[in-house]
């Protein structure tokens, strides 16, 4: 009698938003993330894993295994300069020349679900239900409020939530992390009788701006963070080394954008402490929901045959929304900005560059840049019931977000698409399967092959242990530098002068990558921060000013009419 064919494993993607390299306990954090840590102990941690410097490019690469300029995310809608709009590779949405993970797995007999942030296109042909997901409750924007159906004020006019392509309404007791997990559990159970395996992509809003968490989670951290970001950065670096995810004694830099904690006023320190307490609370609230999902899968008997992938979409967010007086005045009209309210319903807060430097520890830089702090994030892959994924292991070999799709298809026994899908040519997968590294093989599946990257003018070329990198203002000065990441993951010693031949060879590699991927140079004076402000003004500021002008103009006309009428009446009675 023939045995039944092996059942495909379930796949759960746990995608965190804006978590820095050491924001997970298993990577050096003091924040309570016991359920994510449990997955790390059950699987493999990757300490040299790279994504894009902002969310949409990473998400598109994760879903397709194709580099961002080829999948349409050469830049995001919020950060693309006008000169680049519509150019090849700069669609600002995931294009139709790529095949998604959901489409591949659905064709192989999987049920496919997504909850949470999408940010890869909002028209009917680009929402999740049109890109391979059977069921999806998704947010089309970069972020939104965590307690109510409210947009990031000043950036969007509404929070664009949809379910299966139709406008959706959030429940009254909504909190983002709890909701996206509960809706995912509902989806899994609704189709359980089908007997099919499932792909469950849970895309959290935590810890994207605005930083918000339940009061009890914020209270957990009430005695912490009073020594400031520099002390926390140093403490996390030591823990990361002790855990084996960073080399001991790796040198640290102090980012120029990091304020001196001792020079802050008492009021400024109090607000800074409170926002980091809320950040910790937001992470712990998310981790609790991860634990709830895992517990559910254990109760249903799915846990052992489920592959879990945890990662962040980019490094920690350094943006300070209150950096300009105009922004501060506007946000003060929209939210309760009192220090005691930070992190609560109706608040708006961000950790800023000081705490972001700690979240990235011991790396340099943050989100939007091509520094390690912007590109290197935690990755955990676990398959509890399958011994080929080494439990408790740590891999320090170079890995990339495009590697996730081929890794999962190999583990699941699902055939890839090559460069053809349903009779049409598509972009070929460029990532490489991490299965050898999951089994404990040393080094990287990329070997000495060059791996290029570019976003908003910040660029890098990885080759073996070395990284060639350029960062534009405000993170850098536009100069190319060379680092040995194995010895110096914090990017403190530029080797360009000491290794001119390697520098020249890697520059040639980058030019080859840029030409093959259609990379465009940025306009003079471009910065992502300023472009975001321009986008926000064009989308919300300008229309609001126009409406205000019409309202004020209407009042002036009305008052003028009243004055004219009164004067005319007086003339008649005179």
C-alpha positions in Angstrom: 0.0 0.0 0.0 1.4 3.4 -1.0 1.8 5.9 1.8 0.0 9.3 1.5 2.1 12.1 0.1 3.6 14.4 2.8 1.4 17.3 3.6 2.7 20.7 2.8 3.6 22.8 5.8 1.6 25.8 6.9 3.5 29.1 6.6 3.2 32.0 9.0 4.9 35.3 8.2 5.1 37.7 11.1 6.2 41.1 9.7 7.0 43.8 12.2 7.1 47.4 11.2 10.1 49.6 11.9 11.8 47.3 14.5 15.5 47.9 14.9 18.1 45.1 14.9 18.1 44.8 18.7 14.4 45.4 19.4 13.9 41.6 20.0 14.9 40.0 23.3 16.8 37.2 21.4 18.8 39.9 19.6 19.7 42.0 22.7 16.6 43.9 23.7 15.4 44.6 27.3 11.9 44.8 26.0 9.7 41.8 26.8 9.3 39.7 23.7 9.1 36.1 25.2 6.9 34.6 22.4 9.2 35.8 19.6 12.2 34.7 21.7 10.5 31.2 21.9 10.4 31.1 18.1 14.1 32.0 18.0 14.9 29.1 20.4 12.8 26.8 18.2 14.5 27.9 15.0 17.4 29.8 13.5 18.3 33.4 14.1 20.0 35.3 11.2 22.3 38.0 12.5 23.4 39.3 9.0 20.0 39.6 7.3 19.2 42.6 5.1 16.1 44.4 3.8 15.4 47.8 2.2 15.7 51.1 4.1 11.9 51.6 4.0 8.8 49.5 4.1 7.2 49.0 0.6 10.4 48.0 -1.2 11.0 45.4 1.5 7.4 44.1 1.4 7.5 43.7 -2.4 10.9 41.9 -2.3 9.6 39.6 0.5 6.5 38.6 -1.6 8.2 38.2 -4.9 11.9 37.3 -4.4 12.7 40.1 -7.0 14.8 43.2 -6.3 12.9 46.4 -5.7 13.6 48.3 -8.9 12.4 45.3 -10.9 9.2 44.8 -8.9 8.1 48.4 -9.2 9.3 49.8 -5.9 12.4 51.8 -6.9 10.8 54.2 -4.5 7.6 54.7 -2.5 4.8 57.2 -3.2 5.7 59.2 -0.1 9.4 59.6 -0.9 9.8 59.6 -4.7 10.9 62.9 -6.3 8.6 64.1 -9.1 11.4 63.7 -11.7 11.3 59.9 -11.2 7.5 59.2 -11.2 6.5 56.8 -13.9 10.0 55.9 -15.0 10.7 52.2 -15.4 11.0 50.5 -12.0 9.6 53.5 -10.3 5.9 52.6 -10.3 5.6 53.2 -6.5 3.4 50.1 -6.4 4.1 46.4 -6.9 3.9 45.9 -10.6 2.2 43.1 -12.6 5.5 41.7 -13.9 6.1 39.8 -10.7 4.5 36.7 -9.2 3.7 36.9 -5.5 4.3 34.2 -2.8 0.5 34.0 -2.4 -0.1 33.3 -6.1 2.6 30.6 -6.1 1.3 28.9 -3.0 -2.4 29.2 -4.0 -1.6 27.5 -7.2 0.0 24.7 -5.2 -3.2 24.2 -3.1 -2.7 26.6 -0.2 -5.3 28.8 1.4 -3.8 32.3 1.4 -4.5 35.1 4.0 -3.2 38.5 4.8 -4.0 40.9 7.6 -2.6 44.3 8.4 -0.4 46.7 6.5 -0.1 46.2 2.7 1.2 49.5 1.2 1.9 48.0 -2.2 -0.9 49.6 -4.2 -4.5 50.6 -3.6 -6.4 50.1 -6.8 -8.5 47.0 -7.4 -5.8 45.2 -9.4 -3.2 45.7 -6.8 -4.9 45.1 -3.4 -4.1 41.7 -1.8 -7.2 39.9 -3.1 -6.0 40.6 -6.6 -2.4 39.4 -5.9 -3.2 35.9 -4.7 -4.8 36.2 -1.3 -8.1 34.3 -0.7 -9.0 36.6 2.3 -7.4 39.8 3.3 -8.1 42.6 5.7 -5.5 45.2 4.8 -4.3 48.8 5.2 -3.2 50.4 1.9 -1.3 53.2 3.6 2.2 53.4 5.3 0.6 53.6 8.7 -2.5 54.6 10.7 -3.8 55.0 14.2 -3.7 51.9 16.4 -6.8 52.6 18.5 -9.3 53.9 15.9 -10.0 54.1 12.2 -8.0 57.2 11.8 -5.2 58.1 9.4 -1.9 59.7 10.2 -3.2 63.2 10.2 -1.6 65.5 7.7 -0.4 62.5 5.6 -3.7 60.9 4.5 -7.3 61.9 4.4 -8.6 58.6 5.8 -7.3 55.2 7.0 -7.7 53.1 3.9 -8.7 49.7 5.3 -10.3 47.1 3.0 -11.5 43.6 3.3 -11.2 41.5 0.1 -11.0 44.7 -1.9 -14.0 46.5 -0.4 -13.9 49.4 2.1 -14.0 48.0 5.6 -14.9 49.3 9.0 -12.8 48.5 12.1 -14.5 47.4 15.3 -15.0 49.7 18.3 -12.6 47.8 20.5 -9.9 47.9 17.8 -6.2 47.8 18.8 -4.0 47.1 15.8 -1.9 44.1 17.0 -4.8 42.3 18.6 -7.1 42.9 15.6 -4.7 41.6 12.9 -4.1 38.4 14.8 -7.7 37.8 15.7 -8.8 38.3 12.1 -6.1 35.9 11.0 -7.3 33.3 13.4 -10.8 33.8 12.1 -9.7 33.3 8.5 -7.8 30.1 9.3 -10.7 28.6 11.1 -13.3 29.7 8.5 -11.7 27.4 5.9 -10.3 24.7 8.1 -12.7 22.0 6.7 -10.9 22.4 3.3 -8.0 20.4 4.7 -5.6 22.6 2.8 -2.4 24.1 4.3 -2.4 27.8 4.7 -0.2 30.9 4.2 -0.9 33.4 6.9 0.8 36.8 6.5 0.3 38.9 9.6 1.6 42.4 8.9 1.7 44.4 12.2 1.5 48.2 12.4 3.7 48.0 15.5 6.0 49.9 15.9 5.3 52.4 13.1 4.4 56.0 14.0 2.2 56.8 15.9 3.7 55.0 18.9 0.6 53.7 20.8 0.0 50.9 23.3 -2.5 49.8 26.0 -2.0 51.5 29.3 -1.0 48.3 31.1 1.8 47.6 28.6 3.2 51.1 28.9 3.1 50.8 32.7 5.3 47.7 32.5 8.2 50.0 31.6 7.4 52.8 34.0 10.8 52.5 35.8 12.9 52.2 32.7 14.8 54.4 30.2 15.6 57.2 32.6 19.4 57.0 31.8 18.8 57.9 28.1 19.5 56.5 24.7 23.3 56.4 24.8 23.2 54.2 27.9 20.6 51.9 26.3 22.6 51.7 23.1 25.7 50.5 25.0 23.7 48.0 27.2 22.0 46.5 24.1 25.4 46.1 22.3 26.7 44.1 25.3 23.7 41.9 25.4 23.8 41.3 21.6 27.4 40.2 21.9 26.6 38.0 24.9 23.8 36.3 22.9 26.2 35.6 20.0 24.3 37.7 17.4 27.1 40.3 17.3 30.9 40.0 17.7 32.2 40.9 21.2 33.7 44.4 21.4 32.4 45.6 18.1 33.1 49.4 18.0 30.2 51.8 18.2 29.7 55.2 16.6 27.6 58.0 17.9 25.3 59.3 15.2 25.5 63.0 14.5 21.8 63.2 14.8 21.8 61.8 18.4 21.1 64.6 20.9 23.1 64.8 24.1 20.8 63.4 26.8 22.4 65.5 29.5 21.7 68.7 27.6 17.9 68.1 27.4 15.6 70.0 29.7 13.7 68.1 32.4 10.6 68.4 30.4 12.3 67.1 27.2 13.7 64.1 29.1 10.3 63.3 30.7 8.7 63.2 27.2 11.6 61.1 25.8 11.3 58.6 28.6 7.6 58.3 28.2 7.7 57.7 24.4 10.3 54.9 24.8 8.1 53.3 27.5 5.2 53.4 25.0 7.5 52.0 22.4 8.4 49.1 24.7 4.7 48.6 25.5 3.8 48.6 21.8 6.4 45.8 21.1 5.2 43.8 24.1 1.6 44.1 23.0 2.5 42.8 19.6 4.6 39.9 21.1 1.6 38.9 23.2 -0.5 38.6 20.1 2.2 36.5 18.4 2.0 34.2 21.5 -1.8 34.0 21.1 -1.5 32.9 17.5 1.1 30.3 18.4 -1.0 29.0 21.2 -3.9 28.7 18.9 -1.9 26.7 16.4 -0.7 24.4 19.2 -4.2 23.8 20.3 -5.4 23.0 16.8 -2.4 20.7 16.2 -0.9 22.9 13.5 2.2 24.1 15.3 4.7 21.4 14.6 4.0 21.5 10.8 4.1 25.3 10.5 7.1 27.3 9.3 7.3 30.6 11.1 9.2 33.6 9.7 9.6 36.7 11.8 11.3 39.8 10.4 11.1 43.6 10.4 10.6 45.6 7.2 13.4 48.0 7.9 15.4 49.6 10.8 14.1 51.9 13.5 12.3 55.1 12.5 14.4 58.2 13.3 11.9 60.8 12.0 11.0 63.6 14.4 7.5 64.8 13.4 7.9 67.8 15.6 11.1 69.0 14.1 9.4 72.0 12.5 7.1 74.6 14.1 4.5 74.2 11.4 4.3 70.4 12.0 4.1 70.9 15.8 1.3 73.4 15.6 -0.7 71.3 13.2 -0.3 68.1 15.3 -1.1 70.0 18.4 -4.5 70.9 16.9 -5.1 67.2 16.0 -3.9 65.3 19.0 -3.4 65.5 22.8 0.4 65.9 22.9 0.7 66.1 26.7 3.6 64.1 28.1 1.2 62.0 30.3 -0.9 61.1 27.2 2.0 59.9 25.1 1.2 56.4 23.7 -2.4 56.5 24.6 -5.6 56.8 22.5 -5.6 60.3 20.8 -1.9 60.7 21.1 0.8 61.1 18.4 4.4 60.3 19.2 7.6 59.0 17.6 10.9 57.8 19.2 13.1 60.1 17.1 16.8 59.6 16.2 18.1 59.2 19.8 16.1 56.1 20.7 16.3 54.9 17.1 20.1 54.7 17.6 19.5 52.4 20.6 17.0 50.3 18.7 19.7 49.7 16.0 22.5 49.0 18.5 25.3 48.2 17.9 24.8 49.3 14.3 25.0 52.7 12.7 22.1 54.6 11.2 18.4 53.9 10.9 15.4 53.6 8.5 15.6 55.4 5.1 19.4 55.0 5.0 21.7 52.3 3.6 23.5 52.0 6.9 23.5 48.7 8.7 21.0 50.2 11.1 18.7 50.9 8.2 19.1 47.6 6.4 20.0 44.9 8.9 17.1 43.6 10.9 16.2 40.5 13.0 15.2 37.4 11.1 13.9 34.2 12.7 12.9 31.1 10.8 11.5 28.1 12.7 9.8 24.9 11.8 9.3 23.2 15.2 8.4 19.7 13.9 11.2 19.5 11.3 14.7 18.8 12.3 16.2 20.2 9.1 15.7 23.7 10.5 18.3 23.9 13.3 16.8 24.8 16.6 18.5 27.5 18.6 21.1 28.2 15.9 22.6 31.5 14.8 23.7 32.1 11.2 26.1 35.1 10.6 26.2 34.6 6.8 24.8 37.3 4.6 21.1 36.8 3.8 18.6 39.0 2.0 14.9 39.6 2.0 14.6 38.2 -1.6 15.9 34.9 -0.2 12.7 34.3 1.8 10.5 33.2 -1.1 12.8 30.6 -2.6 13.6 29.4 0.9 9.9 28.8 1.7 9.1 27.2 -1.7 12.0 24.7 -1.2 10.9 23.9 2.4 7.3 23.5 1.3 8.1 21.5 -1.8 6.4 24.0 -4.1 7.7 24.5 -7.6 8.8 28.0 -8.5 7.9 29.9 -11.7 11.2 30.4 -13.4 10.6 33.5 -15.6 7.2 32.4 -16.9 3.8 32.4 -15.2 0.5 31.3 -16.8 1.7 31.9 -20.3 3.4 35.3 -19.8 6.9 36.4 -19.1 7.6 37.6 -15.6 10.6 38.8 -13.6 12.8 35.9 -12.4 13.4 35.3 -8.7 16.8 36.7 -7.8 17.0 35.5 -4.2 18.7 32.3 -3.1 17.3 29.6 -0.8 18.6 29.8 2.7 18.0 26.1 3.4 21.7 25.2 3.6 22.1 27.9 6.2 19.0 26.7 8.1 20.7 23.3 8.3 23.8 24.8 9.9 26.1 25.3 6.9 28.6 28.0 7.6 28.9 31.2 5.5 26.4 32.5 3.1 24.5 31.0 0.2 25.6 34.2 -1.7 29.3 33.3 -1.4 31.4 36.0 -3.0 28.7 37.1 -5.5 27.8 40.8 -5.5 24.5 41.9 -4.1 23.4 45.5 -4.9 20.9 47.8 -3.4 19.6 51.4 -3.9 16.7 53.5 -2.5 16.4 57.3 -2.6 20.0 57.7 -3.5 21.3 55.6 -0.6 23.1 52.7 -2.0 25.1 49.6 -1.1 27.0 46.7 -2.7 27.6 43.6 -0.6 30.3 41.0 -1.5 31.4 38.4 1.0 32.2 40.1 4.3 32.5 43.6 2.7 30.1 46.4 2.0 30.4 49.4 -0.3 28.0 52.1 0.8 26.9 55.6 0.1 24.4 57.7 2.1 23.1 61.0 1.1 22.2 63.8 3.6 21.0 63.9 6.3 22.5 60.5 7.2 25.7 60.8 5.1 27.6 63.1 2.8 27.3 61.3 -0.5 30.8 59.7 -0.3 31.3 56.0 -1.1 32.9 54.0 1.8 34.1 50.5 2.3 33.6 48.4 5.4 34.4 44.9 6.6 31.1 43.9 8.2 32.4 40.8 9.9 34.9 42.8 12.0 33.1 46.1 12.0 29.3 45.7 11.7 29.0 49.2 13.2 30.6 50.7 10.1 33.3 52.7 12.0 36.4 52.2 9.9 36.4 53.2 6.2 38.7 50.8 4.3 38.4 52.5 0.9 42.0 54.0 1.1 43.5 50.9 2.6 41.9 48.5 0.0 41.9 50.5 -3.3 41.6 47.4 -5.5 38.7 46.0 -3.6 37.0 49.4 -3.6 37.4 49.8 -7.3 36.2 46.3 -8.0 33.1 46.7 -5.9 32.4 50.1 -7.4 32.4 48.4 -10.8 30.0 45.8 -9.4 27.7 48.5 -8.2 27.6 50.2 -11.6 26.8 46.9 -13.2 23.9 46.4 -10.7 22.6 50.0 -11.2 22.6 49.7 -15.0 20.9 46.3 -14.9 18.2 47.5 -12.5 17.6 51.0 -14.1 18.7 52.9 -11.0 18.2 56.7 -11.4 20.4 59.3 -9.7 18.6 61.6 -7.2 17.9 65.3 -8.0 20.3 67.7 -6.3 19.4 68.5 -2.8 17.0 65.6 -2.4 16.3 64.2 1.1 13.6 61.6 2.0 12.5 63.7 5.0 11.8 66.8 2.9 10.1 64.7 0.2 7.8 63.2 2.8 6.9 66.7 3.9 6.2 67.8 0.3 4.0 64.7 -0.2 2.1 65.4 3.0 1.6 69.1 2.0 0.5 68.1 -1.5 -1.9 65.4 -0.3 -3.3 67.1 2.8 -1.7 70.5 3.6 -2.6 72.2 0.3 -6.2 71.0 0.1 -6.7 72.0 3.7 -5.3 75.5 3.0 -7.5 75.8 0.0 -10.6 74.8 2.0 -9.5 77.2 4.8 -9.1 80.0 2.2 -12.5 79.3 0.8 -14.0 79.3 4.2 -12.3 82.5 5.3 -13.1 84.1 1.9 -16.8 83.1 2.3 -16.9 84.7 5.8 -15.3 87.9 4.4 -17.8 88.0 1.5 -20.7 87.4 4.0 -19.4 90.1 6.4 -18.9 92.5 3.5 -22.4 91.8 2.3 -23.8 92.5 5.8 -21.9 95.8 6.0 -23.0 96.8 2.6 -26.7 96.0 3.5 -26.5 98.0 6.7 -25.0 101.0 5.0 -27.7 100.9 2.3 -30.5 100.7 4.9 -29.0 103.7 6.8 -29.0 105.7 3.5 -32.6 104.9 2.9 -33.7 106.0 6.4 -31.5 109.1 6.4 
